[in-house]
C-alpha cells in the first residue's frame, strides 16, 4: 500500500544565496600580466592570510592558470621570496 503525501516536494528546494556570479580569470582580463615567481605582489593576491594557496573556485582562475599560480607560489617559497606560513594571522 503506497501513500503519497501532499507535503512531499516533487522538485528540489531552491538554495538561498547560491546564485553567485562566476568569477572571471584575472589573467584573461589582464593579458599583459604574466605569471612569474618573482612577482610577489601578484602571487600574494592568490594566498590566504595564513599563507595557503586559495582554491580555484575562490580565485576564479581557469584550471590551467591555477596550476601555473600554484607552481609559481611554490617556487617563490623555495627561493625565499614568499613565506611558507604566516604566523601573524
C-alpha positions in Angstrom: 0.0 0.0 0.0 1.6 3.2 -1.1 0.6 6.6 0.2 1.5 9.8 -1.4 2.0 12.8 0.8 0.9 16.2 -0.4 3.6 17.8 1.6 6.5 16.0 -0.2 8.1 18.3 -2.7 8.5 16.9 -6.2 11.5 19.1 -7.1 14.5 20.0 -5.0 14.1 23.1 -2.9 15.9 26.2 -4.3 19.0 27.1 -2.4 19.2 30.5 -0.8 22.2 32.7 -1.7 23.7 30.3 -4.2 23.2 32.4 -7.3 26.6 33.9 -7.2 28.2 35.3 -10.3 31.1 33.3 -11.6 34.5 35.0 -11.0 36.5 36.0 -14.1 40.0 34.8 -14.6 42.4 37.6 -13.7 44.9 36.7 -16.4 42.2 36.5 -19.1 41.2 40.1 -18.2 44.7 41.4 -18.0 46.6 40.0 -21.0 49.8 41.9 -20.3 50.3 40.4 -16.8 52.4 37.2 -16.9 52.7 34.6 -14.1 56.2 34.8 -12.7 57.5 33.6 -9.4 59.4 36.8 -8.9 56.3 39.0 -8.9 55.5 38.8 -5.2 52.6 41.3 -5.2 50.8 39.3 -7.8 51.3 36.0 -6.0 50.0 37.4 -2.7 46.7 38.0 -4.3 46.2 34.3 -4.5 47.3 33.5 -0.9 45.1 33.4 2.1 46.0 35.5 5.2 47.5 32.2 6.7 49.7 31.8 3.6 47.8 29.0 1.9 47.1 28.9 -1.8 43.5 29.8 -2.4 41.4 27.3 -4.4 40.3 27.9 -8.0 36.7 28.3 -7.0 37.7 31.2 -4.8 40.1 32.9 -7.2 38.1 32.3 -10.4 41.1 31.2 -12.3 41.0 28.6 -15.0 42.5 25.2 -14.0 45.5 25.9 -16.3 46.2 29.3 -14.7 45.5 27.9 -11.2 48.2 25.2 -11.8 50.7 27.9 -13.0 50.0 30.1 -10.0 50.4 27.2 -7.6 53.7 26.3 -9.2 54.9 29.9 -9.1 54.0 30.2 -5.4 55.8 27.0 -4.5 58.9 28.1 -6.5 58.8 31.6 -4.8 58.6 29.9 -1.4 61.6 27.6 -2.2 63.7 30.6 -3.3 62.7 32.5 -0.2 60.6 35.3 -1.8 57.4 34.2 0.0 56.9 32.7 3.4 55.7 29.1 3.8 53.3 30.2 6.6 52.1 33.5 8.2 52.3 33.3 11.9 50.9 36.8 12.4 47.4 35.9 11.1 
